Amino acid sequence: MTAPSTRRLPEPRVAPSVAATTNSHLQITDVTKNFGSQAVLRGVNLSVAKGGTTAIVGPSGSGKTTLLRLIAGFEHPDTGTISLNGTTVAGDGAWLPAHKRQIGYVAQDGALFPHLTVGQNVAFGLNAAKREGGRRAVNARVAELLEMVSLDASMAKRRPHQLSGGQQQRVALARALAREPELMLLDEPFSALDAGLRVATRRAVAKVLAEAGVTTILVTHDQAEALSFADQVAVMRGGKLAQIGNPFVVYTRPADRATAEFLGDAVILDAWLEGTLATCSLGAIPVRRPPAQGRVQLMLRPEQIRIAEDGPIRGVVVDTDYFGPETTVRLKLNVPKEVAEHADHRYPGGGEVITIRHWNASIARPGMELCLRVVGEAVAFPTDE
């Protein structure tokens, strides 16, 4: 991971608009939103497929929750349109209020009614037709919904304060599912939970929604959560979507350096690119779809850099951090022979400190020299970033 920098993050390139198809459940087109003089959303385009799961991820203040509120119908867009199943619900003179959009919403704190029991909270989400079926029908549906979120029907008599954080979020999900929504909006619903509980609850919620076939949008600032939860990730920065794609693509082939560093630890090295081969302190590395020739910045993920038994690429261990299943190792790279001997010094590199990961805590000690090799391709960014 590169050292913190005071450099100003570049303006995100606007991600290509995902074209609407007959399979699109949600289509957002050129949406903007201002609060006073502050531009919060600036030309957002996003398409979400029916039954799909999209994670909108970005730092605090990037516009994620505002976008979710526009989709839910809690706010009006200033310009642009929002369509559900091909029908415009906001923009161009159209407006469909929130309660008619068949959308479920789960907030960060669950927003359960503290004076109601679990069963009453869930029943609150039932539509009038279901409630008119009588107490027995309502109780049966509540029990069914609690079972869907892996909670025992006996919990219906408890109050929210008698539940764990994870159980409260499952009740909130059950209440949202009671409306039989076609689209579920999740606004950082796991962020207040402990780490272990957060993972378990996230998996349970994803399973429930997938089995119900509900289109889902998750807003989060947690990169790992976005990558593991969704089949489409939209990276938001400065009120724009910087990149949209499946989790593997946005992680391994980020659109720019800022996106690369936001989505996870990144090793950034100066390099010289000729054709599809970049030369840097880690040797000659293939580059997928090079953006330019000559001097570039090269991006690798730490897991792509392995410790080798022998080889010309070497680094000296600066320090290590033990985290149980893995150890992070910081190394200062030696100047490769081809760089040191190049007469015109076109090739940058040498002396950078990088971070890699290894499972064996005893393999590295400060001062040791290690041989390294790179697995896979690198991503190159123009140096003007």
Secondary structure, DSSP 8 states (H G I E B T S, - for coil): ---------------------TTEEEEEEEEEEEETTEEEEEEEEEEEETT-EEEEE--TTSSHHHHHHHHHTSS--SEEEEEETTEEEEETTEE--GGGS-EEEE-TTTT--TTS-HHHHHHHTS-HHHHTT-HHHHHHHHHHHHHHTT--GGGGGS-GGGS-HHHHHHHHHHHHHHT--SEEEEESTTTTS-HHHHHHHHHHHHHHHHHHT-EEEEEES-HHHHHHH-SEEEEEETTEEEEEE-HHHHHHS-SSHHHHHHHS--EEEEEEEETTEEEETTEEEEBSS-S-SEEEEEEE-GGGEEEESS-S-EEEEEEEEE-SS-EEEEEEE---HHHHT-TT--S--SS-EEEEEES-TTS--TT-EEEEEE-S-BEEEETT-
